[in-house]
Amino acid sequence: MFHAAEAAVVWLADHHGIDTRRQHWAKADAAGRLHGMGVTANDHRDLLSDLNQGRKDYWYDGEEFEAEELEAWLAEVEDLVVDAEKVQ
């Protein structure tokens, strides 16, 4: 989910002249800017931050996630990918 969300933001950001600088925080910032520009229906800034932290928590600390949390993230990632797919 993390990589899909970041890829969608980078795709949209590239098409709208927003630099993501290959940094996680810049991609989260770009997600907020894209929403402010009306490119995405929702502000996915927190999603990118949460997924990045979740990735770290899982790989470095072995933390598990609740199914409800994963399902909510998945629904939001799907929305973001659908927005990105609209760009030709």
GROMACS elastic network, one bead per residue, 0.5 to 0.9 nm:
[ bonds ]
;  ai    aj funct       b0    kb
    1     4     6  0.50990   500
    1     5     6  0.60478   500
    1     6     6  0.85289   500
    1    51     6  0.75351   500
    1    73     6  0.77884   500
    1    74     6  0.67375   500
    1    77     6  0.66239   500
    1    78     6  0.89455   500
    2     5     6  0.53210   500
    2     6     6  0.62227   500
    2     7     6  0.85588   500
    2    47     6  0.88762   500
    2    48     6  0.71528   500
    2    51     6  0.54007   500
    2    52     6  0.65882   500
    2    54     6  0.87808   500
    2    55     6  0.74785   500
    2    77     6  0.83308   500
    3     6     6  0.51127   500
    3     7     6  0.59184   500
    3     8     6  0.84896   500
    4     7     6  0.51238   500
    4     8     6  0.61658   500
    4     9     6  0.86897   500
    4    77     6  0.72160   500
    4    78     6  0.88385   500
    4    80     6  0.89127   500
    4    81     6  0.73611   500
    5     8     6  0.52011   500
    5     9     6  0.63048   500
    5    10     6  0.86765   500
    5    44     6  0.87987   500
    5    47     6  0.82628   500
    5    48     6  0.68742   500
    5    51     6  0.85939   500
    5    76     6  0.88162   500
    5    77     6  0.55912   500
    5    78     6  0.83447   500
    5    80     6  0.67330   500
    5    81     6  0.69152   500
    6     9     6  0.51235   500
    6    10     6  0.60886   500
    6    11     6  0.85015   500
    6    24     6  0.81705   500
    6    27     6  0.67959   500
    6    28     6  0.83215   500
    6    48     6  0.70060   500
    7    10     6  0.51117   500
    7    11     6  0.60452   500
    7    12     6  0.85936   500
    7    81     6  0.85574   500
    7    84     6  0.89991   500
    8    11     6  0.51162   500
    8    12     6  0.62232   500
    8    13     6  0.84617   500
    8    77     6  0.87519   500
    8    80     6  0.65881   500
    8    81     6  0.55638   500
    8    82     6  0.87435   500
    8    83     6  0.81065   500
    8    84     6  0.54784   500
    8    85     6  0.82341   500
    9    12     6  0.51571   500
    9    13     6  0.58317   500
    9    14     6  0.83934   500
    9    20     6  0.86916   500
    9    27     6  0.66443   500
    9    28     6  0.82076   500
    9    30     6  0.70881   500
    9    31     6  0.60557   500
    9    34     6  0.83246   500
    9    44     6  0.88420   500
    9    80     6  0.77468   500
    9    81     6  0.84298   500
    9    84     6  0.74625   500
   10    14     6  0.59049   500
   10    15     6  0.85035   500
   10    18     6  0.85143   500
   10    19     6  0.84145   500
   10    20     6  0.66879   500
   10    22     6  0.88740   500
   10    27     6  0.69289   500
   10    30     6  0.81299   500
   10    31     6  0.87682   500
   11    14     6  0.53286   500
   11    15     6  0.64366   500
   11    16     6  0.88871   500
   11    84     6  0.67726   500
   11    87     6  0.85512   500
   12    15     6  0.51672   500
   12    16     6  0.63488   500
   12    17     6  0.87279   500
   12    18     6  0.83960   500
   12    30     6  0.89501   500
   12    31     6  0.87557   500
   12    34     6  0.76887   500
   12    39     6  0.80377   500
   12    83     6  0.83879   500
   12    84     6  0.59264   500
   12    87     6  0.74351   500
   13    16     6  0.51007   500
   13    17     6  0.59946   500
   13    19     6  0.67528   500
   13    20     6  0.72093   500
   13    27     6  0.84242   500
   13    30     6  0.65108   500
   13    31     6  0.79178   500
   13    33     6  0.88379   500
   13    34     6  0.71463   500
   14    17     6  0.52784   500
   14    18     6  0.59013   500
   14    19     6  0.70183   500
   14    20     6  0.82145   500
   15    18     6  0.77698   500
   15    87     6  0.79998   500
   16    34     6  0.81583   500
   16    39     6  0.88546   500
   18    30     6  0.65979   500
   18    33     6  0.83526   500
   18    34     6  0.85282   500
   19    22     6  0.85228   500
   19    26     6  0.76601   500
   19    27     6  0.82902   500
   19    30     6  0.75690   500
   20    23     6  0.64366   500
   20    24     6  0.80329   500
   20    25     6  0.83846   500
   20    27     6  0.50844   500
   20    28     6  0.85637   500
   20    29     6  0.81801   500
   20    30     6  0.65706   500
   21    24     6  0.85444   500
   21    26     6  0.64761   500
   21    27     6  0.78565   500
   22    25     6  0.89251   500
   22    26     6  0.73569   500
   22    27     6  0.75166   500
   23    26     6  0.52917   500
   23    27     6  0.64134   500
   23    28     6  0.88734   500
   24    27     6  0.51804   500
   24    28     6  0.63686   500
   24    29     6  0.86929   500
   24    48     6  0.77848   500
   24    49     6  0.77033   500
   24    52     6  0.73769   500
   25    28     6  0.50807   500
   25    29     6  0.61748   500
   25    30     6  0.85651   500
   25    48     6  0.83392   500
   25    49     6  0.73306   500
   26    30     6  0.60436   500
   26    31     6  0.85986   500
   27    31     6  0.62177   500
   27    32     6  0.88089   500
   27    45     6  0.80112   500
   27    48     6  0.74612   500
   27    49     6  0.89830   500
   28    31     6  0.50787   500
   28    32     6  0.66309   500
   28    33     6  0.88570   500
   28    44     6  0.73081   500
   28    46     6  0.71598   500
   28    47     6  0.79563   500
   28    48     6  0.53551   500
   28    49     6  0.62689   500
   29    32     6  0.52276   500
   29    33     6  0.63442   500
   29    34     6  0.87043   500
   29    45     6  0.61830   500
   30    34     6  0.60064   500
   30    35     6  0.85793   500
   30    45     6  0.76104   500
   31    34     6  0.51584   500
   31    35     6  0.64101   500
   31    36     6  0.87324   500
   31    40     6  0.83112   500
   31    42     6  0.89999   500
   31    43     6  0.63822   500
   31    44     6  0.54270   500
   31    45     6  0.50669   500
   31    46     6  0.87967   500
   31    48     6  0.79186   500
   32    35     6  0.52294   500
   32    36     6  0.62663   500
   32    37     6  0.87461   500
   32    42     6  0.85929   500
   32    43     6  0.52747   500
   32    44     6  0.63280   500
   32    45     6  0.51334   500
   32    46     6  0.86317   500
   33    37     6  0.62056   500
   33    38     6  0.86911   500
   33    39     6  0.87590   500
   33    43     6  0.82188   500
   33    45     6  0.87302   500
   34    37     6  0.50959   500
   34    38     6  0.63795   500
   34    39     6  0.52326   500
   34    40     6  0.61017   500
   34    43     6  0.77131   500
   34    44     6  0.88805   500
   35    38     6  0.50113   500
   35    39     6  0.55653   500
   35    41     6  0.64270   500
   35    42     6  0.59869   500
   35    43     6  0.51149   500
   35    44     6  0.76904   500
   35    45     6  0.89545   500
   36    39     6  0.75605   500
   36    40     6  0.81837   500
   36    43     6  0.77741   500
   37    40     6  0.79010   500
   38    41     6  0.67172   500
   38    42     6  0.87345   500
   39    42     6  0.88889   500
   39    83     6  0.76666   500
   39    84     6  0.89917   500
   40    43     6  0.70638   500
   40    44     6  0.83985   500
   40    79     6  0.87569   500
   40    80     6  0.72431   500
   40    83     6  0.60942   500
   40    84     6  0.84147   500
   41    79     6  0.84437   500
   41    80     6  0.85116   500
   41    83     6  0.79208   500
   42    76     6  0.87548   500
   42    79     6  0.84436   500
   42    80     6  0.81687   500
   43    46     6  0.75960   500
   43    47     6  0.83857   500
   44    47     6  0.50593   500
   44    48     6  0.63987   500
   44    49     6  0.87798   500
   44    76     6  0.77978   500
   44    77     6  0.85480   500
   44    80     6  0.75820   500
   45    48     6  0.54136   500
   45    49     6  0.64441   500
   45    50     6  0.86849   500
   46    49     6  0.50275   500
   46    50     6  0.58823   500
   46    51     6  0.83981   500
   47    50     6  0.50664   500
   47    51     6  0.59819   500
   47    52     6  0.84417   500
   47    73     6  0.70337   500
   47    76     6  0.75734   500
   47    77     6  0.80054   500
   48    51     6  0.52236   500
   48    52     6  0.60970   500
   48    53     6  0.85843   500
   49    52     6  0.51834   500
   49    53     6  0.61633   500
   49    54     6  0.84455   500
   50    53     6  0.51464   500
   50    54     6  0.58868   500
   50    55     6  0.84646   500
   50    73     6  0.87707   500
   51    55     6  0.60019   500
   51    56     6  0.86101   500
   51    73     6  0.79409   500
   52    55     6  0.51175   500
   52    56     6  0.64431   500
   52    57     6  0.86981   500
   53    56     6  0.51140   500
   53    57     6  0.60717   500
   53    58     6  0.85520   500
   54    58     6  0.60116   500
   54    59     6  0.85021   500
   54    63     6  0.83007   500
   54    64     6  0.89332   500
   54    65     6  0.82743   500
   55    58     6  0.52778   500
   55    59     6  0.61151   500
   55    60     6  0.82285   500
   56    59     6  0.53162   500
   56    60     6  0.55334   500
   56    61     6  0.73097   500
   56    62     6  0.88300   500
   57    60     6  0.55692   500
   57    61     6  0.50405   500
   57    62     6  0.63386   500
   57    63     6  0.55481   500
   57    64     6  0.81843   500
   58    61     6  0.56533   500
   58    64     6  0.63516   500
   58    65     6  0.83434   500
   59    62     6  0.57147   500
   59    63     6  0.78223   500
   60    63     6  0.82287   500
   65    68     6  0.83992   500
   65    69     6  0.66961   500
   65    70     6  0.67829   500
   66    69     6  0.53016   500
   66    70     6  0.64604   500
   66    71     6  0.87377   500
   67    70     6  0.51318   500
   67    71     6  0.60833   500
   67    72     6  0.86057   500
   68    71     6  0.50801   500
   68    72     6  0.61579   500
   68    73     6  0.86194   500
   69    72     6  0.52170   500
   69    73     6  0.62539   500
   69    74     6  0.86016   500
   70    73     6  0.51194   500
   70    74     6  0.60602   500
   70    75     6  0.86739   500
   71    74     6  0.50023   500
   71    75     6  0.62238   500
   71    76     6  0.87085   500
   72    75     6  0.52506   500
   72    76     6  0.64066   500
   72    77     6  0.86932   500
   73    76     6  0.51968   500
   73    77     6  0.61001   500
   73    78     6  0.85822   500
   74    77     6  0.50375   500
   74    78     6  0.61023   500
   74    79     6  0.86639   500
   75    78     6  0.51512   500
   75    79     6  0.64049   500
   75    80     6  0.88176   500
   76    79     6  0.50597   500
   76    80     6  0.62892   500
   76    81     6  0.86896   500
   77    80     6  0.50332   500
   77    81     6  0.61372   500
   77    82     6  0.85653   500
   78    81     6  0.51193   500
   78    82     6  0.61382   500
   78    83     6  0.86700   500
   79    82     6  0.51565   500
   79    83     6  0.63508   500
   79    84     6  0.87820   500
   80    83     6  0.51313   500
   80    84     6  0.63451   500
   80    85     6  0.87262   500
   81    85     6  0.60913   500
   81    86     6  0.87958   500
   82    85     6  0.50415   500
   82    86     6  0.65983   500
   83    86     6  0.54817   500
   83    87     6  0.74967   500
   84    87     6  0.56825   500
   84    88     6  0.88270   500
   85    88     6  0.74066   500
